[in-house]
Amino acid sequence: MSQSAQSLPRHATRTSPYADRVRSTRVSATSYEIRIDGEFRFLIEGDEQWPALWQLFAVINGVRSGKCLTLESEHFDVIEQLERGCFWMPAAKVAPAPHSSSLTRHRFPQYLPE
């Protein structure tokens, strides 16, 4: 089963310039294969228990590496990072993460000395 925009959360949009190059295929309930330009490059593995933690591993010559590249609470967060170019593009070409909302800062109240 391929990961599509419909299976991502409603708030997630595919705005990355590399999103069309990244394809995910669900292998099991806790595993996704990631292909970039048709080449098997990464594996996402998760837990069956809640809260699930999803780990990204590089795949070299069809063999999963032992080092975890990132750890996230949702598999689609890992996929979104890959779609922005993280872990496979030069740092200068990685697209910045979109901001989901504006930040409003409120000053702490100034207390009068007694």
N, C-alpha and C positions, 0 to 999 in steps of 0.2 A: 504494500500500500504506500503510495507516494505521499509525501507531505505537501499539502497544497495550501493556498491562501485561505480556503474555506475551513481548514482544520486548525488554523492558528486562532488564538483568541480574537474576539471582535475588535479589541483596541489595537491589535497589531496590524500594521500595514507594511507591505513590502515596498519600501522606498529606496532600498540600497541598490547601487549600480551593479552589484554582483549577485543579486538574488536569483536571476535567471540562470546563473552558472552553477548554483548549489542545489542539489537534489537529495532529499532524505527518503529512505525506504525503511519502513518498520519491519524489523526482523522478528521480534517477539514483543511481549508486553513491556519488556525492560531494555530493549536494544534497538538502535537505529543505525543503519549504514549511511554514511554521507559520501556522495560522489560529487566531485568538482570537475566540470567539463567531461563528465562520463567516467572519470577515473576514481576508484575506491580509495579515498584519502583519510577518512576519519571514522571512528566508531563512538557512538554515544551509548553509555550503559547507565542504567538506573536501578533503584531499589524497588521491591514490591511493597515494602512497608511505608507507612505515612509518618513523617513527611519524606517523600522520595528525594534523593539527591542524585543528580545526573552528572556523570563524569565524561569528559571528552578525551579520547585517546587518538593519537596519530596512528595511521596504518602505513607500514612501509613494506613493499613487496608482498602484500597480502597478510602481513603479520602485525598484530596489535602491539604497540609499544607499551612498556610498563609504566611510563610516566604519565600521570593525569595532567592535562593542559589547563583545564578549568573545572570548577565544581559549581553547579547551579541547582536551584530548587525546582526548575521546570525544564523539560527538554526543549521547548520552543525558545527559551532564553539562549541556550547554546546554539541552536540553529540560527537565531537572529544575529549572534556575534559572527558566525561563519559567513552569513550573507553580507555583512559589512566588510568582510575581508580579514577579520581577526584570525590569527594563527596560520594563514597561508599567503597573505600578500605582504609586501614591504610596508613597514610602519607608516611611511608617508602616504600610502595609497588607501589606508584603512579609513572607511567612512565614519564620521563621528556618530555617536549614539543620539537618536532623536530625544528631545526633551518632551516628556508627556504632559507637563503642566508648568505653569509659571510659579515661581516661588515668591511668597509674600513674607516679608520679615516684619515682625512687630517688636518694638523696643520694650525692654523690661521697664516696669514702672519705676520712676525715680522716687525713692523714699526720702522724706524730709528728715534731717537729723533732729533728734529729740532734745 
